[in-house]
């Protein structure tokens, strides 16, 4: 019996503890925010239209078709190179180099068809095994028949 008051006191303590506990009410969970609408992919950048940037002359070209050392003076025995540096894109462009001597005497004319997708260099050249006559020359470049530029040079 000695334990009865202790037992009763323990029971009352447990009941008081349980009754003092705050009852938890379930709080409603907010629905997850709706996913933002898909962002349309930006259209690919449109390539710049084709254009001729520069026409360089020299007696040697690098692997990429660019002139190693630009010059406008040549020796009679030189092979003369023209590098047409372009930019932009096009499914097909016909580049023509027309080489003339003196009063527009045609020395050579050649055409290269390219399909550029960005910066490019197209090489043209002329050579003459028995040597070029001394004088003034010119190379004119057209793109699809439209004049795109020219360079004058001389053989000394």
Secondary structure, 3 states (H helix, E strand, C coil): CHHHHHHHHHHHHHHHHHHHCCCCCCCCCCCCCCCCCCCCCCCCCCCCECEEEEEEEECCECCCCCECCECCEECCCCCEEEEEEEECECCCEEEEEEEEECCCEEEEEEEEEECCECCEEEEEEECCCCCCCCEEEEEEEEECCEEEEEEEEEEC
